[in-house]
Amino acid sequence: MLNTEYLIVGNSAGGIAAAEAIREVDTAGTIIIVTDEPYAAYSRPLISKYLSRERDLEGMLYRPADFYSSNGINLIAGSKAVRLNPDEHILELESGELISWDKLLIASGGTPITPEIDGLDKKGVFSFTTLDDAKAIDGFLTEGSSVLVIGGGLIGISVTEALVRRGASVSVIEMKDRILNTMLDEIGSAMAAEAVKGAGVRIMANRTVTEIKGGNLVSCVNLDNGESIPCSLVVVAIGVVPRVELVQGTGIEVNRGIVVDRTMATSHPDVYACGDAVEAYDFILDTNRAIPIWPSAYIGGRVAGFNMAGVRKEYGGGTALNSLNYFGLDIVSAGIVVPPQEGYEALTKTNGGAYKKLLLRDNTIVGMICIGDIDKAGILYGLMRDRTDVGDFKDKLLDDDFGLISLPRGLWQERLGAMPLVGAVPQLDRQGRT
C-alpha cells in the first residue's frame, strides 16, 4: 500500500493548482496525483488545436515537463481510481493498488453528456473532451470526410472549426434555436452563426438526431424532421456533467455535482473537491451550481490546496466565463447574458463587426458579451466580479476609450494599488495556461 499526506485525483487545472498551492505552504509533505489519462497535465482547451494539427502534445503541456519531479510529486498516470473509503482514508485503483492518504482532493472533471440515440455504439462516433478523443478522431478522419457534430455549444463549435481546418465537410445539429445559446444572446449567436456558415458549415437549429444509421460503420443520421444526412463521422459534443461516481455510496454529499463549501471542503472533513466535478458558489446567481470552466477549476483547486495544507482560504466564487476565438471571431462572455425576468438594464453597442453588451441589475454588472472588440473585457469583468456600483459612470462603460482612468478617482487608485487575491480570475493565454 502506498501512503501519502496529500492525494489528488485528477491531473488537469484543478489538480495542478492544488498541488502548487500545497507546495507554497508545505515543501516536504508527500503528494500523489492519480489520473486515468496516460499524459502529463495538458491544456484541455487546446485539444481542438491538436485535431487541427496546429499543436502537438508538447505544445499543449500545461506545465513544464519537469513539473512533477521539481515539485516532488508522484504522478500515477493511466490508472483509474475506482473505489473510495473516506472513513478509512483509502483509495483503490483499477489495478488493485491501494493508497492511504491524510487529505484528499477530488478533481475528477466532467463526463461527456451522452444522449439517448440509437446507433451511438457504431464505429465512427466520438466524444470530444480529452486528448484521446482528439487522437481517435484524427486517426479516423480523411480529407473530405463528412462529419455531423451534435451540439452547437462551445465544445461543438471548437471541434467544428478544427474539422473545417482539416478539410472536412461539417454539419452542426443544435436542439435549441441557436448556437452558443448559453453564452450569447440572439444578436451574438447570429454573429457567430454567420461566421460559422461563412466557413461552409451547415447549421441546423431546433433539430435533434433520432438515429445513427449504418452497419458497423456510420453512414448517415436521421433527424426528428425525417431528414437523413449522409456522414462518415459523428461527434457528440453536447457538454459535460460532473463526474461523481467515485464518491457515490460513500456518504459524501452529492447533488448534481459534489457539494462543497467556500473552502472547497466536502461533507467529509478530510476530503475536498473542485472543478467540473463540483457545485461551487456562483457570485452572480448567489447559489452553488456546476460551472464547468477552466478558470473556476484553477481557482477552486488553489483554494482547496491551501486549505488541505492548513492555510484557510475561501473561494470568492466564479460564474459562467468563456473566452474563445473560432472562425475569426474573438468572443468573451460572462454571467447572465439573457435576463430571466424584468428588473435588468441592458447596455449595448454595435460598431461594424463588433458588439458589446452589459446586463445590469441595481447598477451592478451581472452579465457581459464582447464580440470583435474584447480589449476592455478584463476591466468590465473585474467590475462585475467585485460587485462594483457603476451607477455614476455606467454611460461610459461601452465607450471605445473606457479604461481604469474612466473610473471615479478613488476607485481606479484602489484598483491600481490592489494586489491579486486567491479569488481573482487568472488570465489565460490562447494556450489555456495560467
N, C-alpha and C positions, 0 to 999 in steps of 0.2 A: 504494500500500500504506500502510495505517495503521501507526503504531508506538506502542507504549505500554510502560511499565515493568510495569504490573500489568494483567492481563486476567482478567476474571471471567465465566465462562459460567454464567448463572443469576441471576435477579433477585428471589429470594424470601429467606427468613430467612437462609440460609447466606451467600448472596452479599452481602446488605446488611450483615450482621455483619462479614464480612471487610473490606469497604470501610471501614467505620467504624474497625475496628482498625488498618488501614493508615494511615488519616488521623491516628490518635492518635500514630503514630510518624513518619510521613513526610507532611508537609503539602504537599509540592511535587511528588512523583512522579506521573506521569500514570496515570490509571485509566480503563479502558474496561469497561463491563458490557454483555454481549450477552445478549439474551433473545428467544425466538421469540414471546413474547406482546407485544401492542401497548400494554401498560399500564405505568405506573409501579408500583413494588412495592405489592402489596396483601396483605392477610391472607387466606391460603387457608382458614383455619378459618371465615371469615365468608361463604363462598360460599353456604352454606345460608341465611344471613340475607338475602343478595341475592335468592335464589329465593323466599323467603317475603315479600319486599318490606319487610323491616324495615330494610334498609340499601341505600344506593346506593353507587356506586363511590367517591365522595368519603368516605363514612363507612367505607369498607373500607381506605383507604390505610394502609400500614404505616409510612410516614414522611411528613413534610410534603411538599407539592407542590414546594417549592424544594430538596429534599434533594440532588438531583444537582448543581444549579448552585452551591449554597452549599458543596459539598464538592469542587468541581472534577472531577466525574465525567462522562465522556462516555457517555451511555446510548444504545445502539443497539438499539431496540425493534423487534419484529416481524420479526426476522431470525434465521434458524436457523443454528446452527453445524453444518457438515456434514462437515468433514474436518480432522483434526489431524495435524500432523507435529511431534512433540515434539523431535526431534533438531535440526530446522531452526528451531524456535520459531515456527512459522507455523500460524495457524488460518484456514481458508477458510469463508466464509459462503455461504449458499444463493444469494445474489446474485452470487457470484463474487469478491466483495471479499476481500482478504487482510489479515490483521492479524499484525504481528510483535510479539512480547512477550518480556519478560525473565522474569517469573514468571506462572504461570497457575493459576487455581483453577477446578475443575470442580464446579459446584453445580447440576447439571442436573436434580436431583429424581428423581421416580419415574415410571414408565409404568403406566397402569391395566392390571390383570390382565384379560385377555380369555379367557373360557372358550371351549371348542370347542362351539358351539351353532349348529345350522343356523338361518339367518334373521337373524343379527346385522347384516347389511347393510341391513335394511329401514328405511324411514323411520319414525321414532318410537322408535329405540333409541339410548340416550345413555350416556356415561360421566359421572362426577361428581367431577372433581379440579381443574378450573380454572374461572375466571370465565366463559370462553366456553362451557363445558359448562352452567353455570347459565343463561346467556343463551339458549342453544339450547333448553333445557327450558322456560324461561319463554315463549319465543315459540311453543311447541307446545302448551302447557298451556291448557286451558279449564276453566271451572267445572264440577265434577262429573266430570272425567276419571278414568278407571280406570287406575291405574298399578301395574305389577308391579316391585318392587325386588328385584334378585338380589343377595343378600348382607346378612346381619344383623349386620355388624360396625359399627365406628364411622362409616364413611362411609355405609353403608346406613341406619343409624338417623338420621343427621343429615339426609339428603335426605328420608327418610320424614316427619320432623317438618315440614320446610318444605312438602312436598306436602300434608300434612294441613292446615296453616295456609292453604293456597291452595284448600281445599275439595275436594281430590281424594279419591277412594276408593283406598286403598292396600293391597296385599298384599305381604308380605315372604317371600321364599324363602331359607332358610338350610340349607346342606348338612350342617352339624353338628347336634348335638342341642339346641342352644340359641343364642340371640342373644348378642352381645358375649362370645363364649366365650373369646377370647384375653385379655380384660382383667378378667373377672369369674369368680367361682366359681359353683356351681349356685345357691346362695341369691341371690347378686347378680343373676345372669341372670334368675331367676324374678321378682325385684322389678322389674327393668327391663321384662320381658315384660308384667307386669301393667299397668304404666303405659302401655306402647305399645298394648296391646289395649284399655285403657280409653279411648283416643282413637279407637277404631273401626277400628284396623288389624288385618288378619288376618295371623297369623304361621304359616308352615308350615315346621317344622324337619324335619331328616332327609329333605329333598327336594331334587331338582335339576331344572333346566329342560333338557329334551331338544330342544325345537324352538320357534322363534318363527314363528307362522303369520300368513298374510295375503298380499295381493298385494304392491304396493309399500309399503303401509302395514301396520303391526302391527294384528292383530285379536284374537289370543289367543296363549297359550303352552301347550305341553304339558309335563306333569311326568313324572317317571320312574315314578310310580304309575298313569299313564294318565289322570289328571285333566287337563281342559282349563279354563283360566282366561281369560275374555274380558278384554281390556285394550287401551287405545289408545296407551300408552307403556310402554316397558321401560327401566329404569335399571340398568345393570350397575355395581355398587358393591362389588366383592369386595375391593379393595385395590390396592396398587401393588407393582411390583418395581423395583429400581434401574435407572435409565436410563443404560446404559453404552455405547451404540452409538458414541459419539464416540471412545472410547479403544480399541475393538476393532480388532485388527490393528496397533496402534501399538507393541506391546511393553510397554505399561504393564500391570502385573499386575491381573487381574480374576478374582474367584471368582464368587460370586453378585452381589456388588457390587464397586466399585473398592476394592482393598486399600490401606489407609493405615496409617501408624504413629501413635504417640501425638502427633506434631506435625502430623498430618493430611497428611503428605507421601506421595505415591505412590512407586512404584518408580523413577520418573524424578526426578532431583534438583531440577528446577525446576517440577514440576507437583504441585499439591495438590488435594485433593478433600474434600467434606464433604456432609452432609445425606443425603437419601434415596438418593443415588447410590452411597453407600459402605457398606463393612462396617467399623464402628468399634468401639471397645472397650466391652463391657458389663461394668460393675463387679460386677454380681450373678452373672453366669454366668462371669466371668473368661475371656472369649474375645471375639473380634471377630465381629460379626454385623450384619445390616441392622437399623436401628432407625429406621423412617420416621416420626419425630415432630418437631414444630416446635422444642421446646427443644433437642434434640440437634443439629439443623441450625444453630441460632443459636450455640450454644456452639462447635461444631466450626468454624463459619465464623470466629468471633473468633480461635480458636487458629490457624487457617490464616493469617488476615490478619496477625497478629503475626509469625509465622514468615516469611511472604513478605517482610515489611518488615525482617527481620533481627533480630527480638527473639524469642529462643527461649521458647516456651510449650509445655506439654504438656496434652493432653486428659485430664482426670481420669476420663473415662468417663461413659457415660449408661446408661440402661436403659429398658425399656418404662415410659412415664409418660403417663397420659391424664387430662385434666380436662374434664368436659363437663356441660352442663345441657340435657337434652332431655326433653320430656314431663313437665316439672315435677320431675325428679329431678336433684339435684346429686350427681355421682359423681367420685371421684378414685381411681385405681388405679395401682400401680407394681410393678415387679419380678415375682416369681413369685407367682401367685395360687392355683394348684393345685399341691401338692407332687408332683414327678415320681416320688418314691420315699420310703422311710422315712428317718427322721432329722430330720424337721421338726416343729416345735411350732406349733400354731395357737392363737391367742388370738382369741376372738370376743365380740361384744356386740351384742345386738339390743334396741332401745328404741323401741317404737312403730313409726314408719315409717323408722327409722334402723338402719343395720347397719354395723358396723366389724369388720375382721378384720386381724390381723397374722400373718405367717408368719415364724417364727424358725428359724435354724439356728446352733447353737453360740452361743446368746444374742445373735446379731445379727439385725436385721430384714432379711429378704430379699424381702419382699412385703407389700403393703398394699392394702386396699379400704376406702373410706369412702363410704357412700351415705346421703344425707339429712343427715348431720352431718359436715361437712368442715372445720370450723374448725381442728382440730388437725392436719390433713393435712400442712401445711408443716413443722411440728416433727417429725412422725413420719418424713417423707421425709428431713429433714436427718439424723436419727439413722441412717437406712438408708444414705444416701449416704456418710456419714462412717465407716461400719462400726463404730459405737459398740457396746461391750459393754453390753447393757441388763439383764444378769442380776440386778443388785442392785435394779432398780426396775421390772422387767417387769410386776409385778402392778398397777402404777399406769398403765400406758400407755394403757389404754382408759377410764380414769376420766373423767367429764364435766369435772372441773376440772383435768385434766392440762395442764401447761404447762411453760415453762422452769424455773419455781420448783420443779417436781416432781423435777427432775434433781438428782443429787448436787451439792453446793455448788461444787466445783471445776469441774464440767462446765458448769453454767449460767453461771458467771462467765466461763469461757473462751469460751462462745458469745456472750455479750453483748458481749465485747470483740473478737470476731473481725471482721476486715474481709472483705468479699466477695472471692472468688477467681475467676480466669478460669474454673475448672472448676465453679463453682456454677451450679445450675439457675436461670435467670432466672424471675422471677414474671411470668406472663402474665395480662393482664386479659381480660375477656369478649370483647374485640375481637381477641385474638391478638397484641396488641402487647407489646413488652417494656418 
